[in-house]
Amino acid sequence: MQHAETVTFGGSGLDRAAELRGRPADLARAIARQGACAILLWQGKPLVQAPDLEKLVRLPVDHPLLSQAGEPLLLGREENGQLVLAHDLQGWCPEDMDASQLGAFIDQTEQTHPDLPQSHVFAELRRIMTRLSPRDAELASTAKAIQSWHLSHKFCARCGAESRISMSGWQRGCDACGGQHFPRTDPVVIMLITRGNRVLMGRSPGWPDGMYSLLAGFVEPGETIEAAVRREVHEEAGIRVGKVAYLSSQPWAFPTSLMFGCHGEALSDEITIDPAEIDDAKWYTREDIMLAFGGAHAELMPARKGAIAHFLLRNWLADTLE
């Protein structure tokens, strides 16, 4: 695909400085020699500069607030040699926090820590992902994915003992049984299924009215990407798929998925949904999708900007899938 790596969260070319992981002395020397900064997360929300929300805040590594945060994760090295670390702020609860908004489909809230300037706010990544530069988007999504994994994998899967962070955040080790555990990434296929001038779209229960997207599903053990595309589309919508081609991928840190964008050619038209899988599915024409992207469709909302579904649909409309 011509523009595969221009998808949100992809293509910034971050040097992850993997040779420094697990070598604290070398890491300390590199920080002293090249300098370092830290980005901060709270409840999975990155700290960004208000009011535009277009840039990650980079704190000095000796900022007092970082002493209240979790262990640093080494994200990588900038082109100027500066290292970038990530911290997860734990144990803080804003006085005016609306807990019902955290984790909501659309979280519009912003939080400001009393030890930071008012221009520094925590904002939900899905809300701001298209405003960030490719580099900031990659840093934020990587930090969010790894920190989410640490929060949900504190105990050894082999013996149940509490594990510890190692390798600069890229591993967990169990001192009780010697087990080593690595960050989890869940492979997911998301499918642009077309038949002539139409594309298959579906919706999950609980989505806002008018919101449809491309069908998607997890790849199962022992399954190829192509087989997963055919299986998921048939399970969810009853449509048989023939030729399948890979288009692009997107790391999706909500919480730990890697989305494989594919194009599939439908062999049938009649939709039979599985209500246990999706709420509805429909065929929409190119004209429908163009109207939706312009906010002018009577019933269809545009796919979320920044998501790979929007990226694939936009390239389909522009005839740039190849």
N, C-alpha and C positions, 0 to 999 in steps of 0.2 A: 504494500500500500504506500502511495506516494508520501503521505504525511503522517505515517504511523507514530512517530515519536513526538509529534506536536500535541498529543493528547495531554490533558491536565495530569500533573504529577509525573510526567515522563519527559525525557530528553534534556535534562539540565546538565548531564555529564558529570555529576558529583564524584570526586575522588574520595572514596570512603576510608582511605588510610587504614586498610585492614591489617597492614603489617605492624601497626602499633597496638592492636588489640591483644590483651593478655601480656603486655610488656610495660608495666607501670613506670619503670625507670626511664625507658625510652620515650614514653608518652610525656612524662614530666619534663624531660629535656626538650622535647619538641615544642611543648607549650612555652617553656622559658625562652627558647630560641626564636620561634615563629609567632608566638602570641596565640591567644584563643579567646573565644566568646561563647556565650551560652544562650540558648533559647529556652523558654520556660513554658510548660503546659500546666493547666489546671483542669481537672475533669475532662481531659482530652482536648481542651480548647487552647490553641496557641496564643501567646501574648503578642499583640500587634499594635501598630501605631494608629491611633484615632486622630481625626474622624474618618479618614479615607479607608482604613483597614486594608492597606495595600502592601504593607511591609512588616516582616517579623521584627520584633524588638530583639536586639542582640545586647545582652547584659555582659558586663565584665565578669570574669570567672570568680572574682573575689567579692562580688556583690553580697551584702549581708543576708539578703532574702534567700539566697541559694543554700544557706546553712539549714534552712527549714525544709528544703526540698530533698527528694530522694537521691540515690547515687547517680552520678553523671553517666550519660551514654555518649560514646564517641560517634558522632554522625559522619564526620569526614573532614576534608581539607579544602579550603577555598583556593582559587587560582593564585592569590597573593601569599599562600602558604599558611594562612591563619587556620587553626583548627576550630571546629564547631562542635560544641557539646550540647546535650539536652538534659534538662532536669524536669521532674514532675513534682509540682508543689502539692504537698500532702498535709492534711490536718487543718486546712484553712476553710472557713465557711463565712461568706459575706453576710453581713447583718441583714441586708435587704434582699437576700437571694430568694427567687421564686423557684423552688425545687421542681415544680411541675414542668418547667420548661427544659430542664436538663434532659437530654436524650430525646426531646421532642422531634417530630419530623422536620419542623422548621423552628430552630431556636434563634430568636432575634435578640436575646438578652446579651448584655455585655457586663463584665465584672471588672472592677478596679481594686487592686490591693492597696491598703493604706500606706505601705512602704514604697510605693511606686508613683510616678507622676500620673495625673489625671488623664494624660494623653496616651497612657499605656493601658490597654484593655484586653481581657480574654474574650475571644469571639469564636463561635462554632466554625469549624473548618469547612464544612459543606457550604456554609453561607458565604465564605470569603474566598474559596479556592480559586475562582477565576480572576480575582483581583491581584493575587500574589504573582510575583515573577516565577518562571519555571524553577529557579533554584530554591526560592523560599517555599514554594509548594512542595518540592521534593523533600526538603529538610523537615517541614511540618508533618507531612504524611508519614515519613519514615519514623520520626520521633513518636508520633501518635500510635503507630502500629506496634512498635517495640514496647513502648510503655504499657499499652493495653495487654500485650502478651505477658509481661511481668506481673501485672495485677491479677491475671487469671491463672497463672502457673507458678504459684509460690511454693507448691509442694511437689515432691518427686513422684513421678508417675510409676516408678518401679517399686518403691517401698513406703511412700506416704510421708516421709520425713520432710521437714521444711528445707528447701534448697536455698542457695545463695547466688547472687549475681556475680558473673565472672566475664572475662574477655571483653572488658569495657562496655558491658551491657548486652553483648551479643550471644550470651550463653548463660545457663544456670547449671550449677554443680551441686550434687548431693554428697555431703561428707559422710552420710550414714552408709550408703551402699556403693558410692563411686559413680553413680549415674550422671550422665551429661545430657542436657536438654537444650534444644535449639529453637529459635523463634519459629512460630507456626505461620505458614502461608496456605490459605485454602484456595485451590484452583476452581474458578467459576467460569463457565461459558456464558456469553451473552450474544444473542443471535439476531442479525439482520436477515429475517426470512422474507424473501420476496417471491412474487409470482406476477410476472408482467410488470405493470405499472403500480402494483400495490405492495404494501409491507404489513407484516403481521405485528400487531401491538397487543399488549395485555396489561392488566392491572391487578395489584394485590389488595386484599381486604384492608380497609383502614386508610387507603390513600385518599387525598383530596378529590372531590368531584372533578371529573374531566381529565384526571391524570392517568395517562397510559405510557408505557415504555416498551422497550424490546424485551422479549422473553429471556430468562436467564435461569441458571441452575448450577449446582455443584457437580464437579467431575467426580465420579465414583472410582474407588480402587480398581485397578486392572482395566481401565477404560481410556480410550483415546479421546482427544478433543472432538474429533469428528463424530465419534459414536455418541458422546455426551450431548452434542448438539441435536442429533437425530432423536435420541431417547427423550430428552427434556421437552422438545417441541411436541412430540407425539403424546407424552404423558400429560402435558398441560393443556394442549389445544386440539389433540387428535389429528394433527397435520403430519403427513409423511414428508420427509425431506430427502432429496437426492444429493447432488453435489454440494460439498462444504469446503469453504476456503478460509484460511486464517487471514485476518486483516491487521489487527493491532492489539496491544495489551495495555492494561492500566492497573497499577497498584492502587487498591481501594482500601484505605485504612479504617474501615467501618464494620468490623474492627480489623480483620487480617486477611482480606481477599486479594487475589490477583485475577483480574478479569481478562479473559481471552475473547476478544471481539472477533466474530466470525460472520461470514456471509453464507447463507444456505438457500438453495433453490427448492421451493415447495413443489411437491408432486400432486397435491390435492388442494381443494378450496374449502371444503366443508369443515367448520369448526365445531368440535365437541369438547367443551372445557371439563376439566376435573375440578370441582369446587373445593376439593381439599388442597389443590395446588394454587389456583388463581381465582380471582373474582369474576373476570370477564376477559374476552379476547375479541378483537375485531380486525378486519382488513381496512387499511386506509390508503388512499391514493397519494401520489407525489403532491398533487395539488392540495390535498388535505394537510399534509405535513408542512408544506410551504405556508399555508394560511396559519397553522398553529404556531410556527416559528415567528410569524409576524404578529401574533396575538389577535388574529382576526377570525379564528375558527369558532363556529357557534358552540361546539361542545368539547373540543380537544385542547388541552393545555400543551404547551411545548415541553419537550423533555428537559430535565434539569440541566442548566448550563454547567459545564465542567465534568459531567458524567460521561462515560464512554458511549452511552446510548445516544446522547445528543451529538457527540463527535461522529459516530457512524452514520446517523441519519443525515447530518449536514453534508458529509462526503458523498452519500448516496444521491442527495439532491444535486450536488455539484458534479456528479459523474467522475469523482476522483477516488473511487475505491481501488482501482488497479494501480 
